[in-house]
Amino acid sequence: MESMVYDIISWVGLTICIGAFFIKDVFWLRLATLIGCSLLFVYYSHIAIPQGVISNLLVLLINAYYLVRFASARRKALNASKLAVPASTALTTEN
């Protein structure tokens, strides 16, 4: 039974990773790849295949890094837009 659970995890992870090739939005692409590689990392860890563990861990870390950068850039953009003075307000205060 346990083996079947890990087989299902591997098939779901593989399906998500392959499906990521059809995603055009970079955020969703990286998120799908992160999830798929996480599942494959669990599977390869269970069956003790170092190449699978290392390759999926590296892809997982790369995608996590870029998702953190994406979130940071988005947070900065939101803060910048909150600090920006609306044009109508700027015109009325200068007159």
C-alpha positions in Angstrom: 0.0 0.0 0.0 2.8 2.4 0.9 4.5 1.8 -2.4 1.3 2.6 -4.3 1.1 6.0 -2.5 4.6 6.9 -3.6 3.8 5.8 -7.1 0.8 8.1 -7.2 2.9 10.9 -5.8 5.5 10.4 -8.6 2.8 10.3 -11.3 1.1 13.4 -10.0 4.5 15.2 -9.8 5.5 14.1 -13.3 2.1 15.2 -14.7 2.4 18.7 -13.0 6.0 19.1 -14.3 5.0 18.1 -17.9 1.9 20.3 -17.7 4.1 23.2 -16.7 5.4 23.3 -20.3 2.0 24.5 -21.4 1.8 27.4 -18.9 2.6 30.8 -20.4 2.5 32.9 -17.2 5.9 32.8 -15.5 4.6 32.9 -12.0 2.3 30.0 -12.5 5.0 28.1 -14.5 7.4 28.4 -11.6 4.8 27.5 -9.0 3.7 24.4 -10.9 7.3 23.4 -11.4 8.0 23.9 -7.7 5.1 21.7 -6.7 5.8 19.0 -9.3 9.5 18.9 -8.3 8.6 18.8 -4.6 6.5 15.7 -5.2 9.2 14.1 -7.4 11.8 14.9 -4.7 9.7 13.1 -2.1 9.4 10.1 -4.5 13.1 9.9 -5.4 14.0 10.3 -1.7 11.8 7.4 -0.8 13.3 5.1 -3.5 16.8 6.3 -2.8 17.9 7.5 -6.3 20.5 10.3 -5.7 20.3 11.7 -9.2 16.6 12.2 -8.9 16.9 13.7 -5.5 19.6 16.1 -6.5 18.1 17.2 -9.8 14.7 17.8 -8.4 16.1 19.6 -5.3 18.1 21.9 -7.6 15.1 22.7 -9.8 12.9 23.2 -6.7 15.5 25.6 -5.1 15.9 27.6 -8.4 12.1 28.0 -8.7 11.7 28.9 -5.1 14.4 31.6 -5.4 12.7 33.2 -8.4 9.3 33.0 -6.7 10.8 34.9 -3.7 12.3 37.5 -6.1 8.9 37.8 -7.8 7.1 38.4 -4.5 9.7 40.9 -3.4 9.5 42.9 -6.7 5.7 42.8 -6.5 5.8 44.1 -2.9 8.2 46.9 -3.9 5.9 47.9 -6.8 2.8 47.9 -4.5 4.7 50.1 -1.9 5.9 52.4 -4.6 2.3 52.8 -6.0 1.0 53.6 -2.5 3.6 56.3 -2.0 3.1 57.9 -5.4 1.0 61.0 -5.3 -2.0 60.9 -7.7 -1.7 63.4 -10.5 -4.9 65.2 -9.7 -3.7 65.8 -6.1 -0.3 67.1 -7.3 -1.9 69.6 -9.7 -4.3 71.0 -7.1 -1.6 71.5 -4.5 0.8 73.3 -6.8 -1.7 76.0 -7.8 
